[in-house]
Amino acid sequence: MGLLDNAKEAAEAAGEKLSRAFDDTKGRVSDKVDEAKADAEVKKAEQNRDATEAKNDFKENLRD
């Protein structure tokens, strides 16, 4: 029975290690997705700012 117990423990340990590796990878992918979303939001905000500045400059030039 010792051999079966050792095999069972080894299989459980391998399963736990695989599960941790999967969770770590899942976390890294999630972090990258969040980073990409944040970058997209920053770009959108910068474009909105630039458009507003251009609109305000245009209006200012019309007043002159």
Secondary structure, 3 states (H helix, E strand, C coil): CHHHHHHHHHHHHHHHHHHHHHHHHHHHHHHHHHHHHHHHHHHHHHHHHHHHHHHHHHHHHHHC
